[in-house]
Amino acid sequence: MSHSISNKNPLSYEEADAEIRKGADSFSFKVANDRLGRVDVVSLGTKFPIEDCWDVAVVRGADGQDTLYTGVYDGHNGAETSAVLGKSLIPYVANALARLPASNDPASAEDAIKKAFINLDNRILSIAETALAAGHPAGTAAVRVATGPAFAGSCALLLEYEPSSATLHVALTGDSRAVRAQWSPEVGKPMVDVLSKEQNTCNEQEIARIAAAHPGEEKDMLNMDDGHLLGMTPTRTFGNHRWKWPTELVMKARGNCHGPAPHAKSKTPPYLTASPEVTTRVVCARDFVIMGSDGLWEAISNEDAVECVSRWLAARREGRPETVAESRSLGTMSTRTAS
């Protein structure tokens, strides 16, 4: 996600390793009993400019407890939407959770996360609508900045981990995936626990949800041959105004801001939503989570990904030297100042 490879010839193992490590980074954070947790990031772009980004942060709540957040934002049709998510989604979610009472249950936390996702997407679209209504000249910097995040789009995969309670929340909008390696004392190795299910036309629940929201439009909306919803692969995203705005507003954006044309078969928008599915788990010290965009999971299975990380952790325990830069300590930001 951070850079692209221009060499068209096949890479050797050594060259591929060097390219991957250009996008590698490592962070540490405090957990219970002065122990440290760790977040490792590897990103590899396939196009330029890069449309994806990631974010890692530790947020300190009003109660003084720290919470870890990590996000993967898989952009498309431009990098504008994923860039907004990289700056704003964690603060939106952190502030929403901070407003909950200390005794909140998992359902309340999940609902707060969902509302934070929706509120940010509404803000992205609202800023663009306001710019259209203001009548600024097309192509100006102000118009491009205001409308870009609404015209482009992005998936979002967000993890929230509370070390004090060992509680993990994973929220997905789109077709990325998070997999937990759950340590099993019985078999002496980690077992795969899939924390999210891709939201696309291969997901039967998504097909049923969309069909119920737009009765009688299934044949026009869904192309089961290429797996697209009105030309879009994921069925939930941020931005993507063409799938959310009325045709009249999309046409106005096309005329005033050189935006794309409305989809010919769009009848009853919105067809896409930013509302995520949220999963909650209580984890143990030997568990780990792998988060990735669809590009990762097209290349490796859940089981092989868990096995790869398990072998890497075993090598570290055996004292093998790290080839990644030393982990950097994550600072904290306050929910009262994050916005």
Legacy VTK file of the C-alpha trace (Angstrom):
# vtk DataFile Version 3.0
C-alpha trace
ASCII
DATASET POLYDATA
POINTS 339 float
0.000 0.000 0.000
2.914 2.377 0.460
4.764 2.106 -2.837
4.660 0.356 -6.195
7.086 -1.900 -8.021
8.117 -0.691 -11.479
10.283 -3.684 -12.404
8.301 -5.778 -14.902
10.708 -8.718 -14.743
10.173 -11.483 -12.169
11.940 -10.733 -8.893
14.294 -13.082 -7.128
13.450 -14.083 -3.554
16.063 -11.619 -2.313
14.676 -8.768 -4.434
11.098 -9.536 -3.408
12.145 -9.597 0.250
13.833 -6.204 -0.137
10.755 -4.691 -1.814
8.420 -5.961 0.888
10.658 -4.629 3.654
10.490 -1.123 2.182
6.918 -1.021 3.444
7.596 -2.689 6.807
7.236 -0.967 10.166
6.849 -2.014 13.790
5.269 -0.439 16.877
5.006 -1.400 20.540
2.337 -0.561 23.110
1.853 -1.221 26.814
-0.410 -4.012 28.039
-0.957 -5.416 31.547
1.854 -5.839 34.112
4.284 -3.608 32.182
4.394 -6.073 29.303
4.536 -4.819 25.724
2.301 -5.687 22.819
3.408 -5.242 19.246
1.949 -4.165 15.917
3.826 -5.023 12.720
2.840 -3.494 9.393
3.818 -4.575 5.895
2.376 -2.805 2.874
3.064 -3.265 -0.820
1.499 -1.184 -3.561
0.427 -2.484 -6.964
-0.298 0.870 -8.602
0.747 4.514 -8.455
-0.483 6.706 -6.938
-1.219 4.382 -4.038
-4.902 4.326 -3.078
-4.622 2.463 0.248
-3.348 3.433 3.683
-3.150 2.191 7.271
-3.177 3.733 10.726
-2.060 2.721 14.224
-2.788 4.671 17.411
-3.103 4.348 21.167
-5.909 6.458 22.644
-6.119 7.309 26.342
-9.651 7.612 27.672
-10.954 9.866 30.430
-10.495 6.942 32.848
-6.773 6.840 32.067
-6.985 3.478 30.286
-5.215 3.049 26.949
-6.857 1.467 23.912
-5.045 0.260 20.798
-6.487 0.974 17.354
-5.261 -0.316 14.006
-6.911 0.366 10.665
-6.545 -0.833 7.070
-8.195 1.348 4.420
-8.437 -0.152 0.933
-9.155 2.741 -1.426
-10.444 2.692 -4.994
-11.085 5.272 -7.727
-8.529 7.489 -6.015
-6.816 7.854 -2.653
-8.932 10.693 -1.272
-11.385 8.597 0.753
-8.809 6.282 2.312
-6.728 9.333 3.271
-9.683 10.784 5.189
-10.248 7.460 6.953
-6.584 7.277 7.896
-6.857 10.642 9.646
-10.396 10.549 11.029
-11.871 7.071 11.563
-9.952 6.220 14.739
-10.810 9.576 16.395
-14.470 9.186 15.407
-14.672 5.703 16.925
-12.596 6.570 20.000
-14.779 9.548 20.845
-17.960 7.516 20.323
-16.742 4.811 22.709
-15.554 7.396 25.241
-19.116 8.644 25.609
-20.353 5.238 26.776
-20.751 4.533 30.505
-17.945 2.556 32.121
-20.255 -0.436 32.566
-21.203 -0.691 28.878
-21.879 -4.115 27.382
-20.494 -5.447 24.065
-23.719 -4.599 22.230
-23.463 -0.938 23.244
-19.844 -0.753 22.102
-20.665 -2.413 18.784
-23.540 0.011 18.214
-21.309 3.004 19.005
-18.694 1.805 16.502
-21.334 1.367 13.796
-22.701 4.863 14.384
-19.192 6.341 14.237
-18.570 4.724 10.837
-21.898 6.004 9.490
-21.368 9.498 10.913
-17.984 9.841 9.231
-19.363 8.698 5.877
-22.270 11.123 6.212
-19.743 13.874 6.914
-17.731 12.979 3.806
-20.835 13.146 1.618
-22.196 16.266 3.340
-19.017 18.258 2.734
-19.240 17.409 -0.967
-22.925 18.377 -1.128
-22.182 21.706 0.556
-19.447 22.426 -1.981
-21.870 21.698 -4.830
-24.494 23.997 -3.350
-21.950 26.808 -2.942
-21.454 26.953 -6.707
-17.670 27.230 -6.714
-16.022 27.101 -10.167
-15.391 23.534 -11.302
-11.838 22.288 -10.978
-10.742 24.678 -8.245
-8.654 23.316 -5.401
-11.429 23.968 -2.877
-13.922 21.923 -4.899
-11.488 19.050 -5.480
-10.635 18.845 -1.780
-14.311 18.928 -0.773
-15.625 16.455 -3.338
-12.666 14.081 -3.745
-13.426 11.872 -0.702
-17.065 11.528 -1.830
-16.206 10.785 -5.473
-13.565 8.153 -4.598
-14.246 5.274 -2.209
-12.662 3.015 0.370
-13.226 -0.074 2.456
-12.312 0.053 6.149
-11.136 -2.626 8.564
-10.680 -1.336 12.111
-9.456 -3.147 15.221
-9.995 -1.785 18.748
-8.234 -3.572 21.625
-8.663 -2.766 25.321
-5.692 -4.280 27.212
-7.332 -3.742 30.618
-10.145 -6.184 29.778
-8.448 -8.111 26.930
-11.475 -7.201 24.800
-11.166 -6.970 21.039
-13.589 -5.339 18.603
-13.166 -5.706 14.836
-15.313 -3.625 12.483
-15.466 -4.209 8.723
-16.938 -2.146 5.926
-16.013 -3.760 2.595
-14.023 -6.791 1.498
-10.949 -6.787 3.728
-10.487 -9.467 6.391
-9.243 -9.976 9.949
-8.185 -13.392 11.254
-7.386 -14.214 14.868
-4.928 -16.920 15.814
-6.502 -18.343 18.978
-4.083 -20.339 21.098
-5.344 -23.845 21.860
-3.683 -25.574 24.849
-5.303 -28.861 23.803
-3.507 -29.042 20.451
-0.536 -26.879 21.405
-0.853 -24.445 18.526
-3.042 -21.546 17.384
-6.352 -22.209 15.667
-7.958 -19.941 13.056
-10.799 -17.685 14.198
-12.138 -15.583 11.302
-13.235 -12.222 12.723
-14.867 -10.752 9.626
-16.645 -11.855 6.487
-16.115 -10.004 3.232
-19.080 -7.905 2.157
-19.427 -8.644 -1.544
-21.719 -10.565 -3.875
-20.185 -13.873 -2.733
-21.706 -13.223 0.690
-25.239 -14.642 0.721
-26.297 -12.448 3.639
-25.225 -9.369 1.707
-27.202 -10.464 -1.347
-30.291 -10.969 0.822
-29.827 -7.592 2.521
-29.476 -5.721 -0.766
-32.385 -7.565 -2.396
-34.643 -6.736 0.563
-33.683 -3.060 0.368
-34.260 -2.879 -3.409
-37.039 -5.365 -4.294
-37.420 -6.165 -7.965
-33.996 -4.786 -8.921
-31.864 -7.890 -8.434
-31.261 -8.514 -12.147
-30.309 -4.897 -12.764
-28.192 -4.463 -9.630
-26.287 -7.711 -9.365
-24.013 -9.250 -11.963
-23.253 -12.684 -10.563
-20.865 -13.447 -13.445
-18.330 -10.812 -12.405
-19.492 -10.430 -8.791
-20.366 -6.738 -9.032
-23.095 -4.570 -7.538
-23.739 -1.933 -10.232
-20.087 -2.297 -11.192
-18.742 -2.294 -7.611
-17.059 -5.313 -5.986
-17.553 -4.541 -2.265
-21.154 -4.012 -1.177
-20.265 -1.649 1.680
-17.910 1.313 1.360
-17.151 4.863 2.404
-17.586 7.572 -0.233
-18.686 6.365 -3.696
-21.341 9.049 -4.209
-22.590 7.436 -7.453
-24.028 4.535 -5.474
-25.502 6.714 -2.702
-26.815 9.990 -4.108
-29.995 10.529 -6.128
-29.398 10.666 -9.880
-30.157 14.393 -9.977
-27.393 15.152 -7.469
-24.901 12.901 -9.269
-25.690 14.759 -12.501
-25.151 18.088 -10.745
-21.771 16.885 -9.528
-20.936 15.778 -13.056
-21.805 19.171 -14.503
-20.350 21.353 -11.771
-17.321 19.332 -10.673
-16.512 17.006 -13.594
-17.688 14.020 -11.545
-18.540 10.615 -13.035
-21.934 9.945 -14.608
-24.655 8.169 -12.610
-24.967 4.442 -13.145
-27.490 3.725 -15.891
-29.364 1.189 -13.744
-29.430 3.217 -10.540
-33.075 3.549 -9.498
-33.389 3.624 -5.703
-30.087 4.692 -4.116
-28.321 4.329 -1.778
-27.035 0.915 -2.839
-23.894 1.043 -0.680
-23.567 1.712 3.040
-20.629 2.407 5.344
-22.300 0.583 8.245
-19.860 -2.111 9.426
-20.290 -5.566 10.849
-18.648 -5.674 14.298
-17.205 -8.740 16.043
-16.255 -8.903 19.736
-13.807 -11.327 21.354
-11.996 -11.716 24.672
-8.430 -12.745 23.854
-5.410 -14.173 25.658
-1.733 -13.222 25.640
-0.704 -15.812 23.028
-3.362 -14.796 20.509
-2.572 -12.561 17.549
-4.606 -10.967 14.772
-3.790 -10.607 11.070
-5.531 -7.790 9.181
-5.319 -7.349 5.429
-7.028 -5.997 2.356
-8.409 -8.356 -0.268
-5.042 -8.365 -2.043
-3.462 -10.307 0.818
-6.241 -12.872 1.102
-6.279 -13.517 -2.639
-2.682 -14.725 -2.246
-2.783 -16.713 1.007
-5.256 -18.777 3.004
-6.241 -18.036 6.590
-4.415 -21.141 7.777
-1.207 -20.386 5.885
-1.182 -16.781 7.128
-1.490 -17.938 10.734
1.226 -20.544 10.178
3.591 -17.930 8.679
3.206 -15.582 11.637
3.487 -18.481 14.090
6.817 -19.520 12.565
8.059 -15.933 12.699
7.121 -15.668 16.385
8.854 -18.981 17.085
12.006 -17.687 15.383
11.938 -14.572 17.558
11.624 -16.685 20.695
14.708 -18.602 19.546
16.660 -15.352 19.425
16.984 -14.976 15.690
17.882 -11.387 14.785
15.206 -9.053 13.464
15.625 -7.674 9.960
12.835 -5.130 10.492
13.633 -1.797 12.128
13.363 -1.812 15.917
9.820 -1.341 17.193
8.838 2.247 17.970
6.751 3.022 21.035
3.284 4.332 20.227
2.427 7.617 21.896
-1.072 8.344 23.139
-3.747 10.803 22.134
-6.675 11.849 24.269
-10.286 11.228 23.298
-11.035 14.759 24.410
-8.714 16.255 21.800
-9.127 13.712 18.993
-11.560 14.894 16.339
LINES 1 340
339 0 1 2 3 4 5 6 7 8 9 10 11 12 13 14 15 16 17 18 19 20 21 22 23 24 25 26 27 28 29 30 31 32 33 34 35 36 37 38 39 40 41 42 43 44 45 46 47 48 49 50 51 52 53 54 55 56 57 58 59 60 61 62 63 64 65 66 67 68 69 70 71 72 73 74 75 76 77 78 79 80 81 82 83 84 85 86 87 88 89 90 91 92 93 94 95 96 97 98 99 100 101 102 103 104 105 106 107 108 109 110 111 112 113 114 115 116 117 118 119 120 121 122 123 124 125 126 127 128 129 130 131 132 133 134 135 136 137 138 139 140 141 142 143 144 145 146 147 148 149 150 151 152 153 154 155 156 157 158 159 160 161 162 163 164 165 166 167 168 169 170 171 172 173 174 175 176 177 178 179 180 181 182 183 184 185 186 187 188 189 190 191 192 193 194 195 196 197 198 199 200 201 202 203 204 205 206 207 208 209 210 211 212 213 214 215 216 217 218 219 220 221 222 223 224 225 226 227 228 229 230 231 232 233 234 235 236 237 238 239 240 241 242 243 244 245 246 247 248 249 250 251 252 253 254 255 256 257 258 259 260 261 262 263 264 265 266 267 268 269 270 271 272 273 274 275 276 277 278 279 280 281 282 283 284 285 286 287 288 289 290 291 292 293 294 295 296 297 298 299 300 301 302 303 304 305 306 307 308 309 310 311 312 313 314 315 316 317 318 319 320 321 322 323 324 325 326 327 328 329 330 331 332 333 334 335 336 337 338
